Amino acid sequence: MDDRLIALANARNRLAEVASADLDAPFVLDAAIQRFEFTYELAWKTLRRALRERVPDDRLDGISRSELFHLGVEEGLIENASQWLAFHEGRNLTSHLYREETARTVAALCAPLSESVTFLLSRLNGDSS
């Protein structure tokens, strides 16, 4: 497995670990947000890299994140573009002023992101089922 895919799998494992944790403790909530951020960043960049290997450059040049996710669905690498847009919006929320309500909203995305990354990794590793 490519080092980048190993890094993404490791990030996904760390995210899955915190997704099943009790988020009542502030430091656990903070860890969930941090793990969400780095897993999302690795995942969408991995998706973009995989699409660069599969589709002509002119289909990728200058496309929006939404278009990238729709293309990922088209290519069978991800299942749900809307869900990936929700992950993107969650990531954008984490870069602004910290609020516990926002943190809990983003933390709720940890398990779905973990599952979506698992799907992406399976496709990139050749599982087409």
Chimera marker file (.cmm) of the C-alpha trace (Angstrom):
<marker_set name="trace">
<marker id="1" x="0.000" y="0.000" z="0.000" r="1" g="1" b="0" radius="0.5"/>
<marker id="2" x="1.213" y="3.487" z="-0.915" r="1" g="1" b="0" radius="0.5"/>
<marker id="3" x="2.559" y="5.577" z="2.004" r="1" g="1" b="0" radius="0.5"/>
<marker id="4" x="-0.197" y="8.142" z="1.444" r="1" g="1" b="0" radius="0.5"/>
<marker id="5" x="-2.875" y="5.482" z="1.721" r="1" g="1" b="0" radius="0.5"/>
<marker id="6" x="-1.227" y="4.149" z="4.869" r="1" g="1" b="0" radius="0.5"/>
<marker id="7" x="-1.285" y="7.673" z="6.332" r="1" g="1" b="0" radius="0.5"/>
<marker id="8" x="-4.970" y="7.995" z="5.462" r="1" g="1" b="0" radius="0.5"/>
<marker id="9" x="-5.767" y="4.570" z="6.944" r="1" g="1" b="0" radius="0.5"/>
<marker id="10" x="-3.936" y="5.514" z="10.142" r="1" g="1" b="0" radius="0.5"/>
<marker id="11" x="-5.829" y="8.816" z="10.340" r="1" g="1" b="0" radius="0.5"/>
<marker id="12" x="-9.111" y="6.971" z="9.772" r="1" g="1" b="0" radius="0.5"/>
<marker id="13" x="-8.263" y="4.536" z="12.584" r="1" g="1" b="0" radius="0.5"/>
<marker id="14" x="-7.538" y="7.413" z="14.965" r="1" g="1" b="0" radius="0.5"/>
<marker id="15" x="-10.789" y="9.083" z="13.942" r="1" g="1" b="0" radius="0.5"/>
<marker id="16" x="-12.801" y="5.886" z="14.455" r="1" g="1" b="0" radius="0.5"/>
<marker id="17" x="-11.284" y="5.532" z="17.905" r="1" g="1" b="0" radius="0.5"/>
<marker id="18" x="-12.447" y="8.973" z="19.023" r="1" g="1" b="0" radius="0.5"/>
<marker id="19" x="-15.797" y="8.669" z="17.221" r="1" g="1" b="0" radius="0.5"/>
<marker id="20" x="-16.774" y="5.916" z="19.635" r="1" g="1" b="0" radius="0.5"/>
<marker id="21" x="-15.505" y="7.774" z="22.726" r="1" g="1" b="0" radius="0.5"/>
<marker id="22" x="-17.537" y="9.683" z="25.274" r="1" g="1" b="0" radius="0.5"/>
<marker id="23" x="-17.405" y="13.302" z="24.113" r="1" g="1" b="0" radius="0.5"/>
<marker id="24" x="-18.460" y="14.759" z="27.472" r="1" g="1" b="0" radius="0.5"/>
<marker id="25" x="-14.864" y="15.455" z="28.475" r="1" g="1" b="0" radius="0.5"/>
<marker id="26" x="-13.637" y="18.652" z="26.797" r="1" g="1" b="0" radius="0.5"/>
<marker id="27" x="-10.236" y="17.181" z="25.891" r="1" g="1" b="0" radius="0.5"/>
<marker id="28" x="-11.932" y="14.252" z="24.117" r="1" g="1" b="0" radius="0.5"/>
<marker id="29" x="-14.119" y="16.663" z="22.168" r="1" g="1" b="0" radius="0.5"/>
<marker id="30" x="-11.007" y="18.647" z="21.236" r="1" g="1" b="0" radius="0.5"/>
<marker id="31" x="-9.282" y="15.450" z="20.098" r="1" g="1" b="0" radius="0.5"/>
<marker id="32" x="-12.312" y="14.540" z="17.974" r="1" g="1" b="0" radius="0.5"/>
<marker id="33" x="-12.176" y="17.903" z="16.203" r="1" g="1" b="0" radius="0.5"/>
<marker id="34" x="-8.431" y="17.627" z="15.596" r="1" g="1" b="0" radius="0.5"/>
<marker id="35" x="-8.742" y="14.112" z="14.221" r="1" g="1" b="0" radius="0.5"/>
<marker id="36" x="-11.693" y="15.118" z="12.051" r="1" g="1" b="0" radius="0.5"/>
<marker id="37" x="-9.642" y="17.966" z="10.576" r="1" g="1" b="0" radius="0.5"/>
<marker id="38" x="-6.566" y="15.971" z="9.657" r="1" g="1" b="0" radius="0.5"/>
<marker id="39" x="-8.540" y="12.981" z="8.406" r="1" g="1" b="0" radius="0.5"/>
<marker id="40" x="-10.746" y="15.138" z="6.184" r="1" g="1" b="0" radius="0.5"/>
<marker id="41" x="-7.732" y="17.001" z="4.775" r="1" g="1" b="0" radius="0.5"/>
<marker id="42" x="-5.915" y="13.769" z="3.944" r="1" g="1" b="0" radius="0.5"/>
<marker id="43" x="-9.071" y="12.203" z="2.511" r="1" g="1" b="0" radius="0.5"/>
<marker id="44" x="-10.112" y="14.906" z="0.090" r="1" g="1" b="0" radius="0.5"/>
<marker id="45" x="-6.527" y="15.389" z="-1.105" r="1" g="1" b="0" radius="0.5"/>
<marker id="46" x="-6.228" y="11.630" z="-1.629" r="1" g="1" b="0" radius="0.5"/>
<marker id="47" x="-9.473" y="11.697" z="-3.596" r="1" g="1" b="0" radius="0.5"/>
<marker id="48" x="-8.182" y="14.548" z="-5.760" r="1" g="1" b="0" radius="0.5"/>
<marker id="49" x="-4.898" y="12.712" z="-6.382" r="1" g="1" b="0" radius="0.5"/>
<marker id="50" x="-6.759" y="9.524" z="-7.345" r="1" g="1" b="0" radius="0.5"/>
<marker id="51" x="-8.983" y="11.444" z="-9.736" r="1" g="1" b="0" radius="0.5"/>
<marker id="52" x="-5.909" y="13.027" z="-11.356" r="1" g="1" b="0" radius="0.5"/>
<marker id="53" x="-4.753" y="9.490" z="-12.182" r="1" g="1" b="0" radius="0.5"/>
<marker id="54" x="-8.149" y="8.494" z="-13.623" r="1" g="1" b="0" radius="0.5"/>
<marker id="55" x="-9.588" y="11.438" z="-15.531" r="1" g="1" b="0" radius="0.5"/>
<marker id="56" x="-8.187" y="13.949" z="-18.009" r="1" g="1" b="0" radius="0.5"/>
<marker id="57" x="-6.697" y="17.109" z="-16.505" r="1" g="1" b="0" radius="0.5"/>
<marker id="58" x="-9.192" y="19.311" z="-18.328" r="1" g="1" b="0" radius="0.5"/>
<marker id="59" x="-12.008" y="17.738" z="-16.251" r="1" g="1" b="0" radius="0.5"/>
<marker id="60" x="-10.205" y="18.646" z="-13.019" r="1" g="1" b="0" radius="0.5"/>
<marker id="61" x="-8.686" y="22.033" z="-13.734" r="1" g="1" b="0" radius="0.5"/>
<marker id="62" x="-10.512" y="24.747" z="-11.863" r="1" g="1" b="0" radius="0.5"/>
<marker id="63" x="-13.355" y="22.605" z="-10.557" r="1" g="1" b="0" radius="0.5"/>
<marker id="64" x="-15.028" y="23.375" z="-7.253" r="1" g="1" b="0" radius="0.5"/>
<marker id="65" x="-14.921" y="21.055" z="-4.267" r="1" g="1" b="0" radius="0.5"/>
<marker id="66" x="-18.561" y="20.171" z="-4.981" r="1" g="1" b="0" radius="0.5"/>
<marker id="67" x="-17.692" y="19.205" z="-8.556" r="1" g="1" b="0" radius="0.5"/>
<marker id="68" x="-14.711" y="17.210" z="-7.289" r="1" g="1" b="0" radius="0.5"/>
<marker id="69" x="-16.959" y="15.214" z="-4.969" r="1" g="1" b="0" radius="0.5"/>
<marker id="70" x="-19.521" y="14.621" z="-7.732" r="1" g="1" b="0" radius="0.5"/>
<marker id="71" x="-16.724" y="13.404" z="-9.984" r="1" g="1" b="0" radius="0.5"/>
<marker id="72" x="-15.582" y="11.114" z="-7.160" r="1" g="1" b="0" radius="0.5"/>
<marker id="73" x="-19.064" y="9.575" z="-7.106" r="1" g="1" b="0" radius="0.5"/>
<marker id="74" x="-19.052" y="9.280" z="-10.891" r="1" g="1" b="0" radius="0.5"/>
<marker id="75" x="-15.726" y="7.426" z="-10.733" r="1" g="1" b="0" radius="0.5"/>
<marker id="76" x="-16.963" y="5.140" z="-7.953" r="1" g="1" b="0" radius="0.5"/>
<marker id="77" x="-14.468" y="6.359" z="-5.367" r="1" g="1" b="0" radius="0.5"/>
<marker id="78" x="-16.986" y="7.821" z="-2.935" r="1" g="1" b="0" radius="0.5"/>
<marker id="79" x="-20.682" y="7.141" z="-2.424" r="1" g="1" b="0" radius="0.5"/>
<marker id="80" x="-22.274" y="10.460" z="-1.549" r="1" g="1" b="0" radius="0.5"/>
<marker id="81" x="-21.129" y="13.888" z="-2.726" r="1" g="1" b="0" radius="0.5"/>
<marker id="82" x="-23.556" y="15.685" z="-0.411" r="1" g="1" b="0" radius="0.5"/>
<marker id="83" x="-22.091" y="13.936" z="2.593" r="1" g="1" b="0" radius="0.5"/>
<marker id="84" x="-18.576" y="14.922" z="1.544" r="1" g="1" b="0" radius="0.5"/>
<marker id="85" x="-19.785" y="18.515" z="1.189" r="1" g="1" b="0" radius="0.5"/>
<marker id="86" x="-21.073" y="18.278" z="4.764" r="1" g="1" b="0" radius="0.5"/>
<marker id="87" x="-17.600" y="17.129" z="5.841" r="1" g="1" b="0" radius="0.5"/>
<marker id="88" x="-16.125" y="20.108" z="3.997" r="1" g="1" b="0" radius="0.5"/>
<marker id="89" x="-18.529" y="22.481" z="5.713" r="1" g="1" b="0" radius="0.5"/>
<marker id="90" x="-17.655" y="20.900" z="9.056" r="1" g="1" b="0" radius="0.5"/>
<marker id="91" x="-13.978" y="21.431" z="8.341" r="1" g="1" b="0" radius="0.5"/>
<marker id="92" x="-14.662" y="25.080" z="7.522" r="1" g="1" b="0" radius="0.5"/>
<marker id="93" x="-16.494" y="25.483" z="10.834" r="1" g="1" b="0" radius="0.5"/>
<marker id="94" x="-13.456" y="24.266" z="12.757" r="1" g="1" b="0" radius="0.5"/>
<marker id="95" x="-11.273" y="27.031" z="11.379" r="1" g="1" b="0" radius="0.5"/>
<marker id="96" x="-13.368" y="29.769" z="12.970" r="1" g="1" b="0" radius="0.5"/>
<marker id="97" x="-13.885" y="30.856" z="16.543" r="1" g="1" b="0" radius="0.5"/>
<marker id="98" x="-14.299" y="27.883" z="18.896" r="1" g="1" b="0" radius="0.5"/>
<marker id="99" x="-17.798" y="27.266" z="20.219" r="1" g="1" b="0" radius="0.5"/>
<marker id="100" x="-18.815" y="24.088" z="22.001" r="1" g="1" b="0" radius="0.5"/>
<marker id="101" x="-22.033" y="23.794" z="19.979" r="1" g="1" b="0" radius="0.5"/>
<marker id="102" x="-20.046" y="23.933" z="16.741" r="1" g="1" b="0" radius="0.5"/>
<marker id="103" x="-17.515" y="21.468" z="18.118" r="1" g="1" b="0" radius="0.5"/>
<marker id="104" x="-20.287" y="18.989" z="18.924" r="1" g="1" b="0" radius="0.5"/>
<marker id="105" x="-21.789" y="19.441" z="15.446" r="1" g="1" b="0" radius="0.5"/>
<marker id="106" x="-18.435" y="18.629" z="13.859" r="1" g="1" b="0" radius="0.5"/>
<marker id="107" x="-17.762" y="15.769" z="16.285" r="1" g="1" b="0" radius="0.5"/>
<marker id="108" x="-21.014" y="14.175" z="15.111" r="1" g="1" b="0" radius="0.5"/>
<marker id="109" x="-19.427" y="13.932" z="11.658" r="1" g="1" b="0" radius="0.5"/>
<marker id="110" x="-16.527" y="11.794" z="12.894" r="1" g="1" b="0" radius="0.5"/>
<marker id="111" x="-18.211" y="8.398" z="12.524" r="1" g="1" b="0" radius="0.5"/>
<marker id="112" x="-19.681" y="9.149" z="9.066" r="1" g="1" b="0" radius="0.5"/>
<marker id="113" x="-16.312" y="10.476" z="7.862" r="1" g="1" b="0" radius="0.5"/>
<marker id="114" x="-14.590" y="7.359" z="9.182" r="1" g="1" b="0" radius="0.5"/>
<marker id="115" x="-17.034" y="5.167" z="7.245" r="1" g="1" b="0" radius="0.5"/>
<marker id="116" x="-16.658" y="7.259" z="4.085" r="1" g="1" b="0" radius="0.5"/>
<marker id="117" x="-12.870" y="7.086" z="4.277" r="1" g="1" b="0" radius="0.5"/>
<marker id="118" x="-13.101" y="3.315" z="4.725" r="1" g="1" b="0" radius="0.5"/>
<marker id="119" x="-15.093" y="3.161" z="1.485" r="1" g="1" b="0" radius="0.5"/>
<marker id="120" x="-12.589" y="5.410" z="-0.327" r="1" g="1" b="0" radius="0.5"/>
<marker id="121" x="-9.664" y="3.294" z="0.866" r="1" g="1" b="0" radius="0.5"/>
<marker id="122" x="-11.381" y="0.085" z="-0.245" r="1" g="1" b="0" radius="0.5"/>
<marker id="123" x="-11.892" y="1.536" z="-3.732" r="1" g="1" b="0" radius="0.5"/>
<marker id="124" x="-8.327" y="2.759" z="-3.966" r="1" g="1" b="0" radius="0.5"/>
<marker id="125" x="-7.103" y="-0.662" z="-2.901" r="1" g="1" b="0" radius="0.5"/>
<marker id="126" x="-9.010" y="-2.306" z="-5.740" r="1" g="1" b="0" radius="0.5"/>
<marker id="127" x="-12.219" y="-3.451" z="-4.026" r="1" g="1" b="0" radius="0.5"/>
<marker id="128" x="-15.017" y="-2.676" z="-6.456" r="1" g="1" b="0" radius="0.5"/>
<marker id="129" x="-17.825" y="-4.470" z="-4.624" r="1" g="1" b="0" radius="0.5"/>
<link id1="1" id2="2" r="1" g="1" b="0" radius="0.2"/>
<link id1="2" id2="3" r="1" g="1" b="0" radius="0.2"/>
<link id1="3" id2="4" r="1" g="1" b="0" radius="0.2"/>
<link id1="4" id2="5" r="1" g="1" b="0" radius="0.2"/>
<link id1="5" id2="6" r="1" g="1" b="0" radius="0.2"/>
<link id1="6" id2="7" r="1" g="1" b="0" radius="0.2"/>
<link id1="7" id2="8" r="1" g="1" b="0" radius="0.2"/>
<link id1="8" id2="9" r="1" g="1" b="0" radius="0.2"/>
<link id1="9" id2="10" r="1" g="1" b="0" radius="0.2"/>
<link id1="10" id2="11" r="1" g="1" b="0" radius="0.2"/>
<link id1="11" id2="12" r="1" g="1" b="0" radius="0.2"/>
<link id1="12" id2="13" r="1" g="1" b="0" radius="0.2"/>
<link id1="13" id2="14" r="1" g="1" b="0" radius="0.2"/>
<link id1="14" id2="15" r="1" g="1" b="0" radius="0.2"/>
<link id1="15" id2="16" r="1" g="1" b="0" radius="0.2"/>
<link id1="16" id2="17" r="1" g="1" b="0" radius="0.2"/>
<link id1="17" id2="18" r="1" g="1" b="0" radius="0.2"/>
<link id1="18" id2="19" r="1" g="1" b="0" radius="0.2"/>
<link id1="19" id2="20" r="1" g="1" b="0" radius="0.2"/>
<link id1="20" id2="21" r="1" g="1" b="0" radius="0.2"/>
<link id1="21" id2="22" r="1" g="1" b="0" radius="0.2"/>
<link id1="22" id2="23" r="1" g="1" b="0" radius="0.2"/>
<link id1="23" id2="24" r="1" g="1" b="0" radius="0.2"/>
<link id1="24" id2="25" r="1" g="1" b="0" radius="0.2"/>
<link id1="25" id2="26" r="1" g="1" b="0" radius="0.2"/>
<link id1="26" id2="27" r="1" g="1" b="0" radius="0.2"/>
<link id1="27" id2="28" r="1" g="1" b="0" radius="0.2"/>
<link id1="28" id2="29" r="1" g="1" b="0" radius="0.2"/>
<link id1="29" id2="30" r="1" g="1" b="0" radius="0.2"/>
<link id1="30" id2="31" r="1" g="1" b="0" radius="0.2"/>
<link id1="31" id2="32" r="1" g="1" b="0" radius="0.2"/>
<link id1="32" id2="33" r="1" g="1" b="0" radius="0.2"/>
<link id1="33" id2="34" r="1" g="1" b="0" radius="0.2"/>
<link id1="34" id2="35" r="1" g="1" b="0" radius="0.2"/>
<link id1="35" id2="36" r="1" g="1" b="0" radius="0.2"/>
<link id1="36" id2="37" r="1" g="1" b="0" radius="0.2"/>
<link id1="37" id2="38" r="1" g="1" b="0" radius="0.2"/>
<link id1="38" id2="39" r="1" g="1" b="0" radius="0.2"/>
<link id1="39" id2="40" r="1" g="1" b="0" radius="0.2"/>
<link id1="40" id2="41" r="1" g="1" b="0" radius="0.2"/>
<link id1="41" id2="42" r="1" g="1" b="0" radius="0.2"/>
<link id1="42" id2="43" r="1" g="1" b="0" radius="0.2"/>
<link id1="43" id2="44" r="1" g="1" b="0" radius="0.2"/>
<link id1="44" id2="45" r="1" g="1" b="0" radius="0.2"/>
<link id1="45" id2="46" r="1" g="1" b="0" radius="0.2"/>
<link id1="46" id2="47" r="1" g="1" b="0" radius="0.2"/>
<link id1="47" id2="48" r="1" g="1" b="0" radius="0.2"/>
<link id1="48" id2="49" r="1" g="1" b="0" radius="0.2"/>
<link id1="49" id2="50" r="1" g="1" b="0" radius="0.2"/>
<link id1="50" id2="51" r="1" g="1" b="0" radius="0.2"/>
<link id1="51" id2="52" r="1" g="1" b="0" radius="0.2"/>
<link id1="52" id2="53" r="1" g="1" b="0" radius="0.2"/>
<link id1="53" id2="54" r="1" g="1" b="0" radius="0.2"/>
<link id1="54" id2="55" r="1" g="1" b="0" radius="0.2"/>
<link id1="55" id2="56" r="1" g="1" b="0" radius="0.2"/>
<link id1="56" id2="57" r="1" g="1" b="0" radius="0.2"/>
<link id1="57" id2="58" r="1" g="1" b="0" radius="0.2"/>
<link id1="58" id2="59" r="1" g="1" b="0" radius="0.2"/>
<link id1="59" id2="60" r="1" g="1" b="0" radius="0.2"/>
<link id1="60" id2="61" r="1" g="1" b="0" radius="0.2"/>
<link id1="61" id2="62" r="1" g="1" b="0" radius="0.2"/>
<link id1="62" id2="63" r="1" g="1" b="0" radius="0.2"/>
<link id1="63" id2="64" r="1" g="1" b="0" radius="0.2"/>
<link id1="64" id2="65" r="1" g="1" b="0" radius="0.2"/>
<link id1="65" id2="66" r="1" g="1" b="0" radius="0.2"/>
<link id1="66" id2="67" r="1" g="1" b="0" radius="0.2"/>
<link id1="67" id2="68" r="1" g="1" b="0" radius="0.2"/>
<link id1="68" id2="69" r="1" g="1" b="0" radius="0.2"/>
<link id1="69" id2="70" r="1" g="1" b="0" radius="0.2"/>
<link id1="70" id2="71" r="1" g="1" b="0" radius="0.2"/>
<link id1="71" id2="72" r="1" g="1" b="0" radius="0.2"/>
<link id1="72" id2="73" r="1" g="1" b="0" radius="0.2"/>
<link id1="73" id2="74" r="1" g="1" b="0" radius="0.2"/>
<link id1="74" id2="75" r="1" g="1" b="0" radius="0.2"/>
<link id1="75" id2="76" r="1" g="1" b="0" radius="0.2"/>
<link id1="76" id2="77" r="1" g="1" b="0" radius="0.2"/>
<link id1="77" id2="78" r="1" g="1" b="0" radius="0.2"/>
<link id1="78" id2="79" r="1" g="1" b="0" radius="0.2"/>
<link id1="79" id2="80" r="1" g="1" b="0" radius="0.2"/>
<link id1="80" id2="81" r="1" g="1" b="0" radius="0.2"/>
<link id1="81" id2="82" r="1" g="1" b="0" radius="0.2"/>
<link id1="82" id2="83" r="1" g="1" b="0" radius="0.2"/>
<link id1="83" id2="84" r="1" g="1" b="0" radius="0.2"/>
<link id1="84" id2="85" r="1" g="1" b="0" radius="0.2"/>
<link id1="85" id2="86" r="1" g="1" b="0" radius="0.2"/>
<link id1="86" id2="87" r="1" g="1" b="0" radius="0.2"/>
<link id1="87" id2="88" r="1" g="1" b="0" radius="0.2"/>
<link id1="88" id2="89" r="1" g="1" b="0" radius="0.2"/>
<link id1="89" id2="90" r="1" g="1" b="0" radius="0.2"/>
<link id1="90" id2="91" r="1" g="1" b="0" radius="0.2"/>
<link id1="91" id2="92" r="1" g="1" b="0" radius="0.2"/>
<link id1="92" id2="93" r="1" g="1" b="0" radius="0.2"/>
<link id1="93" id2="94" r="1" g="1" b="0" radius="0.2"/>
<link id1="94" id2="95" r="1" g="1" b="0" radius="0.2"/>
<link id1="95" id2="96" r="1" g="1" b="0" radius="0.2"/>
<link id1="96" id2="97" r="1" g="1" b="0" radius="0.2"/>
<link id1="97" id2="98" r="1" g="1" b="0" radius="0.2"/>
<link id1="98" id2="99" r="1" g="1" b="0" radius="0.2"/>
<link id1="99" id2="100" r="1" g="1" b="0" radius="0.2"/>
<link id1="100" id2="101" r="1" g="1" b="0" radius="0.2"/>
<link id1="101" id2="102" r="1" g="1" b="0" radius="0.2"/>
<link id1="102" id2="103" r="1" g="1" b="0" radius="0.2"/>
<link id1="103" id2="104" r="1" g="1" b="0" radius="0.2"/>
<link id1="104" id2="105" r="1" g="1" b="0" radius="0.2"/>
<link id1="105" id2="106" r="1" g="1" b="0" radius="0.2"/>
<link id1="106" id2="107" r="1" g="1" b="0" radius="0.2"/>
<link id1="107" id2="108" r="1" g="1" b="0" radius="0.2"/>
<link id1="108" id2="109" r="1" g="1" b="0" radius="0.2"/>
<link id1="109" id2="110" r="1" g="1" b="0" radius="0.2"/>
<link id1="110" id2="111" r="1" g="1" b="0" radius="0.2"/>
<link id1="111" id2="112" r="1" g="1" b="0" radius="0.2"/>
<link id1="112" id2="113" r="1" g="1" b="0" radius="0.2"/>
<link id1="113" id2="114" r="1" g="1" b="0" radius="0.2"/>
<link id1="114" id2="115" r="1" g="1" b="0" radius="0.2"/>
<link id1="115" id2="116" r="1" g="1" b="0" radius="0.2"/>
<link id1="116" id2="117" r="1" g="1" b="0" radius="0.2"/>
<link id1="117" id2="118" r="1" g="1" b="0" radius="0.2"/>
<link id1="118" id2="119" r="1" g="1" b="0" radius="0.2"/>
<link id1="119" id2="120" r="1" g="1" b="0" radius="0.2"/>
<link id1="120" id2="121" r="1" g="1" b="0" radius="0.2"/>
<link id1="121" id2="122" r="1" g="1" b="0" radius="0.2"/>
<link id1="122" id2="123" r="1" g="1" b="0" radius="0.2"/>
<link id1="123" id2="124" r="1" g="1" b="0" radius="0.2"/>
<link id1="124" id2="125" r="1" g="1" b="0" radius="0.2"/>
<link id1="125" id2="126" r="1" g="1" b="0" radius="0.2"/>
<link id1="126" id2="127" r="1" g="1" b="0" radius="0.2"/>
<link id1="127" id2="128" r="1" g="1" b="0" radius="0.2"/>
<link id1="128" id2="129" r="1" g="1" b="0" radius="0.2"/>
</marker_set>
